[in-house]
Amino acid sequence: MRHHAVPALAFELLAACSGTPDSTGDDDGDDTPAIDAGDDEPTPDAAPASPDAAPSPDAPPGAVATVSGVVTRSVAPEQDGVGNLYVAIFAEDPISNMTQAPVGQALIENANMTAADAAITYSIADVPVRGAAYHVVAFLDDDGTANTMDPAEAGPDTGDLISLNGLATPTVTVSSPGEVELDIVLSLAFPF
């Protein structure tokens, strides 16, 4: 059975939900930049993500950063809570663009998320610096069915723990070289 990064049904659920804040902080359901009430200009870092998003104006050409942090969980595992933990960074939201390759990824084998206070560290190097936010997806392959031979093709299935903010993927802005910290919470047992 082939697993997808995020099934089409997840996209349909996202599209069907109105009033859910999107990655820009406004709640109109689209990816247009949020506008400050007293300002006619888009808020900083609110540009939609794209593979060719311009690097931050202060960063040297070809600059990269390392994104790292801790993965925790806010929901109980449906199985034993031990499995491979996948973390991937995408240029665009993988819910709306399921065909893109990740910009960077980490695979932590045999991660133990059984304890309520479990915390697993991850690190993804060589993430290109840019002004637009990246989208981040993490999931615990609790049933051991994801493809470890090709983590770029791995995806969650029923019962795996996944990181979502409501129905949106977490985001991180990598605007300068060096270290960027992003802690991730596995907040949903994948329902499909």
Stockholm file with secondary structure:
# STOCKHOLM 1.0

chainA/1-192         MRHHAVPALAFELLAACSGTPDSTGDDDGDDTPAIDAGDDEPTPDAAPASPDAAPSPDAPPGAVATVSGVVTRSVAPEQDGVGNLYVAIFAEDPISNMTQAPVGQALIENANMTAADAAITYSIADVPVRGAAYHVVAFLDDDGTANTMDPAEAGPDTGDLISLNGLATPTVTVSSPGEVELDIVLSLAFPF
#=GR chainA/1-192 SS CCCCSSCHHHHHHHHHCCSCCCTTSCSSSSCSCCBCTTCSSBCTTCSCCCTTCCCCTTSCTTCEEEEEEEEEESSCCSSCSEEEEEEEEESSCTTTCTTCCCSEEEEEEEEECCSTTCCEEEEEEEEECCSSEEEEEEEEETTSCSCTTCGGGCCCCTTCEECCBTTBCCEEECCSSEEEECCEEECEECCC
#=GC SS_cons         CCCCSSCHHHHHHHHHCCSCCCTTSCSSSSCSCCBCTTCSSBCTTCSCCCTTCCCCTTSCTTCEEEEEEEEEESSCCSSCSEEEEEEEEESSCTTTCTTCCCSEEEEEEEEECCSTTCCEEEEEEEEECCSSEEEEEEEEETTSCSCTTCGGGCCCCTTCEECCBTTBCCEEECCSSEEEECCEEECEECCC
//
